[in-house]
Amino acid sequence: MAKEKINLNISGMTCVNCSKGIENFLNKKNGVLSANVSFASSEGEFLIDNTLYSKEKIVNDIQKLGYKAEDDLKALEEGQIISFQKLKKIFFISLFLTICIFCLSFLNLFSEESKKYLIFCIASIVQFYCGWRFYKLGIKSVINKNYDMNVLVVLGTSAAYFYSSFVIFIPSLFPENLRFLYFDGAAVIITFILLGRYLEENSKLKASDFLKKLMNLAPLNANLIDKNQNIKVVLASSLELKDIVIVKSGEKIPADGLIVDGNADIDTSMITGESMPIFKQSGDEVLSGTLNSNGVIKIEVTKKASDTTLSKIITLLRTAQSKQIPISRFADKVANIFVPSVIFISIFTFFVWGFIFGDFQNAIVASISVLIISCPCALGLATPIAIVSSVSRGAKEGILIKNPEILEEIKEIKYAVFDKTGTLTKGEITVSNTDIEEKYFELIGSIENYSEHPISKAIVNFIKEKGYKLDKEIKDIDIIAGKGIKAFINSDEIVLGNKKLLDENSVQIDKKHEEFYLDELEKSNGLIYVSINKKTIGSFSLEDKIKDDAIKVIQDLKKLDIEPILLTGDNNITAQKIAKVLGIEKVYSEVLPTQKYEVIKELQKSSKVMFIGDGINDAPSIKQANIGIALNSGSDISKDAGDIILINNELNSIIKSIRLSIESMKIVKENLFWAFAYNILGIPLAAGILYPFFGLMLSPMYAGIAMSFSSVSVVLNSLRLKIKKL
């Protein structure tokens, strides 16, 4: 057996039962191991044995069902827009003709006989032109033994239309008291269902609009420097590894790569959510879709178009949008048996009214109303449209939800376990302490200003914050990689660096400076010595600063009754120091990666655990936790393991993720409640249960209106997630 996974974009699906029909049809095929089709994201994922089945067969089988399969998402989107415009046109034609039917019915513009034939002609256009899509899909559903909403619409409107047609052309078939016309009811039903489909499609397009915006970030073309050093414009998708491209000011970066020449401020807000441009220079990594704010840079391509960070984000988003959550599987099971059950109830209603009560007029009205009012789509849409909205809103907030199943689990989380370095701390070096006299600051800062090393930047920022100007010109300066800086000013030799550099230059370390050095070293802080003319003047103690939002996030977690835990490989002194500042009581320090995994398993014995990390060593823990959250700044392995990726690297997004999950589940449950409640109340009402008590009988026209708005209400309720404050 040779397994192959195939992803296709599918157009032409009009409701969630269309996607179920494709799944059921293909799952019966020999060689198809699994078929998963999402109506909400218009995408299908198929696992096949390619020795028995092929991609071409999948495409052909989907087309046999009346749908279209596309590899190219752009082609799908174009097809969806054309289909949406066609639906819009048909809806307005149907609306206009339905209004004409009502005008003819209530205005005495023609004789009764002429009026009947005119209404018949107009109703026929509505039934077979505007309503043709229901017939086409309904017939295919019956052939494929997948009874969906289209079957109900066809049965209900056809019953009303053909009954009325027989009344006009063969009135002798019916007694005087049963010669009623239901053309207006059939036309209104088709019009309102078309309205419902129009609103659903419009909402569906809006629900995934953030994904489309992401896809438009990547530039179409790139400026490739060929072997002859000539610049030629090529498609960004055609770039190969090791290609060199030039990116000018104001242009987007066409592929992930490394800067090999030049420097620039890069606006990464569209990918990471960072509000300020980031200075990048030779050797720094840049991402596809980010913007060169100023400067000219040459980039060596390190990833093909299909492997870029942006491409992976898009793929993960699309995959997440098509996934189910456990609660949705129950709704799917109900939806699968729904249509046959409704047809049975309709026949039973006709039998009771017609043969038990002897009222064939009410038998016709009630049985048609039962068919029309039933809405499997509301049940089917309840979960997927909420997931699409949730994933889209998360992406907009810099939260990439890879696994929507965690939406149900997040409310049960008791422990939030954090890695330290790069997660709770910035991963940026800052000066925490120094024993150097301030009279030397201007000199030291001016020297460090010549280096772009993170330690140099930390010292420069520290001195600038003290209000010193760093404008001394240094002509004789040597930046020694991995050790520090050596400079000469007038006849003075200044050395700034680690102890190894001082030893190499025979620098004498003063006892009090050594004591300060050793004290700070015990706190697990890094240190940089400074000497003038072979004698130390002191050192800078360096630390990794706690993230600005870390303290608030820990406080917010406690308010949600989630206990924060620090789990780190760092020494106990550093771990306890960080924990005390953050307000974390439970600390596991000096823990190996394999031990981290064991700690998570131990915690899971008492409750569900969320783990937040960024390093390769965090990957097993992220995977083991009930909910794994990885920072985008972390390793690819940790991101692959995570259920959620924080694109903007903001810890506050953890709280937003929890709130988004809670709101998403609330909306899913609301949708399912209304979908079930609507059908439980609507079907008996349509069957005429109130008629014996209050003389109320729901006409097919009003049943059609109610059915359309049940689906629309579910969609609109889900779209609230896009504007909900997190």
Buried (B, 14 or more C-beta within 10 A) or exposed (E): EEEBEBBBBBBBBBBBBBBBBBBBBBEEBEBBBEBBBBBBBBBBBBEBBEEBBBBEBBBEBBEEBBBBBBEEBEEBBEBBEEBBEEBBEBBBBBBEBBEBBEEBEEEEEEEEEEBBEBBBEBBBBBBEBBBEBBBBBBBBBBEBEBBBBBBBBBBBBBBBBEBBBBBBEEEEEBEEEBBBBBBBBBBBBBBBBBBBBBBBBBBBBBBBEBBEEBBEBBBEBBBBBEEEEEEEEBEBBEBEEEBBBBBEEEBBBBBBBBBEEBBBBBBBBBBBBBEEBBEBEEEBEBBBBBBBBEBBBBBBBBBBBEBBBBBBBBEBBBBBBBBBBEBBEEBBEBBBEBBEBBBEBBEEBBEBBBEEEEBBBBBBBBBBBBBBBBBBBBBBBBBBBBBBBBBBBBBBBBBBBBBBBBBBBBEEBBBBBBBBBBBBBBBBBBBBBBBBEEEBBBBBBBBBBBBBBEBBBBBBBBBBEEEBEBEEEBEEBEBEEEBBBBBEBEEEBBBBBBBEBBEBBEBEBBEEBBEBBEBBEEBBBBBBBBBBEEEBBBBBBBBBBBBEBBBEBBEBBBEEEBBBBBBBBBBEEBBBBBBEEBEBEEBBBEBEBEBBBBBBEEBBEEEBBBBBBBBBBBBBBBBBBBBBBBBBBBBEBBBBBBBBBBBBBBBBBBBBBBBBBBBBBBBBBBBBEBBBEBBEEBBBBBBBBEBEEEEEBBBBBBBBBBBBBBBBBBBBBBBBBBEBEB
